[in-house]
Amino acid sequence: MKTRQHTYFGYFLVVLIFFILAAVYLAVIYGGLFENFFWYDMILHFFGGAWVAGMAFWYLSPHLGMRSPSGGLSLGDRIPKLEWVILLSVFIVGIGWEIFEIIVNTATNTDWYSYIDGASDIFFDMVGAFAMWFFIKYFLST
């Protein structure tokens, strides 16, 4: 049986991913890594998708009555519904981010946005979301 520490570890993981994401992003911005390493964008979107999935789960799990008496998570028959809500949340945030990038690209009159890169970004957002969901389902649930 999982304990309350497992639940807190999940919360810790979400916060840790946020700080990893922030550190990688700052290294990209101030270190000029986008120009030298094209795959840095993929890392950012992977961790971004994992973070949004973790935050969606963190926010939704108490509201759906998913806590067991031991303090662990009791997913039970709610897994498919919650999985789709989390994945949809990540997809919506990813699409929103890509729309933001298009708006910034248009407003600044630059030509740096690529629809292929946008599709890659959304793909890696979803890969990060699936990785977080796997972690939640197999390591945090009772």
N, C-alpha and C positions, 0 to 999 in steps of 0.2 A: 504494500500500500504506500502510495506516495504521501509525503508530508507537506506541511506548510512551507518548509524550506524549498521544496521543488517549485512551488508557486512563486516564491520570492526570487528564486534563481531565474525564472522566466522573465520577471519584471527587470531584474538586473541585466539580463541579456538584451532586452529592448533598449535600456538606457545605454549599455555598452555599445550597441550597434549605432546608436545616435552619435556617440562621441567618435567612434571609428569613422563614420560617415563625414562628420565635421572635419576631422583631421585630414582625411583623404582629400576632401574638397578644398581645404585651405592649401594643401600641398599642390593641388592642381592649379589653383588661382595664382598663388604667389610664386610657384616654382616653374610655371610655364610647361607643365607636364602634358597638357592636351596636344601641344605641338610635337612633342617627342614620343609620347606613348599613347597611341590611339585607344588601347584597351583600358586606360584609366577610366574612361567614361562608362565602360561596362561594369567595372567594380563599383563605381558610384551608384549605378542604377540597380545592381544586385542588392547592395546593402540598403539602398533606399526602399526597394520593394519589400525586403525583409522587415525593415523598420516600420513601414506603414502597416504591414500585416500584423506585426506584433502589437502595434498601438491599437489597431482595430480590435484585435482579440482582447487586449487588456481592457479596452473600454466596454466591449460588448459582453464579455463573460459574466460579470456580476449582474448585469441587467437581464440576462437570460436565465438566472438561477442555476448557474453551473458550478457552484462551489459545493463540495461534499463536506460532511461534518468534520472530517479530518483536516480540512483546510486545503486539500488538493482539488484538482479539477475533475469534475464528473461530466464528461462529454456525452456519453450514452448515445441516444438516438438523435441528438442534435448535431452530430458531426456533419452530415451532408449539407444541412441548411447553413450552419455557421461557416463551413468551408466556402460556400458560394458567396456569402456576404463578405467574407474577408477578401476573397479573390476579386470580387467586384469592386470593393473599396480600393484595392491597389490599382486596378485597371482605371478607375475613374480618376484617381490622383495622378496616375501616369499620363493619361490623356490630357488632363488639366495642365500638367507641366509642359507637355509638348505644345499645347495651344499658347501657353505663356511664352515659350521660346519663339514661336512663330510671330507673336505680337511684338516681342522685343526685336526680332530680326527685321520686321517691317518698320517699326518705329525708328530704329537707328539707321535704317536704309543701308544695311549691310547684307552680305550674301553668304553668311556662314551656315545657315540652316539647311539640312538635308533630310528629305523624307525617309531615305534609307536609314539614316542615323536615328531618326525618330522611331521607326519600326524596331530597330535594334534596342533602343532605350526601353520601349514598352516590353519587348521580349525579356530583357534582363530584369525589369521590374517584376514581371510575373515569375521568373525563375527564383528570384529572391523570396517572393511570396510563398511559392511552393516549398522552398527550403524551410521557411519559418513555420509553415503549416505542418510539415513533417516533424519538425522539432516539437511543436505543441502536441501533436497527436500521439507521438510515440514516446516522448520523454516527460511530458508534464501531466498527461491525463491519468486518472486512477483506473 
